[in-house]
Amino acid sequence: MRLLSHLAGWFSSIRPEEFMTLYTTTVGDTIYLPSDQGIGVCVHEHVHVRQSRKDMLYYVKYLLSSRARTYYEVEAFCASMEMEYYLTGALSSYEQYISALRQYECSVQDMDYARDKFIEAQDRIKKGVIETPESVAAIEWLDEYSGR
């Protein structure tokens, strides 16, 4: 994990000590949580587990390509939105997700893509459409075991 924190520093403005204490990270099937996180964060990170299993070059693309990193994070943040809506019945403004995505050093063009995808996701989520497999699984589990 320390090596990863230094790599993050090489590819972004994140200091290694910030990375180790502030950022949730997924490597392979392992999710590193620096603090107690909610189910929405866990679902978000499980999206990255699936992405990395599906694409052998996931980590190379994530580190070196703003477009790929944006695509991966948008899908994961959409899962976060789905969970937020399920748990609270409301959605944060898409601008909050854009603000969070800025930490990932994505290009201006990629941020435009993200904004459009976040708006689309919010529209479908408000209609009750949950697409992300990780959100579907988490919601099914919560419905069965949480007494909701």
C-alpha positions, 0 to 999 in steps of 0.5 A: 500500500505504501508503494501505491501511495508513492505511485499516486504521488508520481501521477497526481498531486496527492501526497503519499501521507494523504493517500494512506489516510484519506483515499479508499483504494482497490487493488485486485480483490482487496479494498483498502479503507482508511476509515469506517466507510458506508456501504455506498463506498464499498459498492463503488470499490466493488465496481473497480474490482469487477473492472479490474477482473474484466480488463487485464490492463485496468491499472495501466489504463487507470494510471496513464489515461484520463479518459479510461480513469474517468470512464472507470470512476463514472461507472463507480460513482453511478453505483454510489448514486444508486446506493445513495438513492436507495438508502436516502430516497434523495440524490446529491447534486451531480455537481458534488460527484463532479467535484469528487471526480476532480481529485482524479485529475481528469481532463476538461473533456473527460469531465464534460463526459462525466457531467453528461453521464451523471445527469443521465444516471440521476434521471434513470435512478429517479425513475427507479432504474438500477443498472450497476450489478454491484448496486443490484446485489447490495440492494438485494442483500439489504432487502433480504437481511436488513428488514427494509 
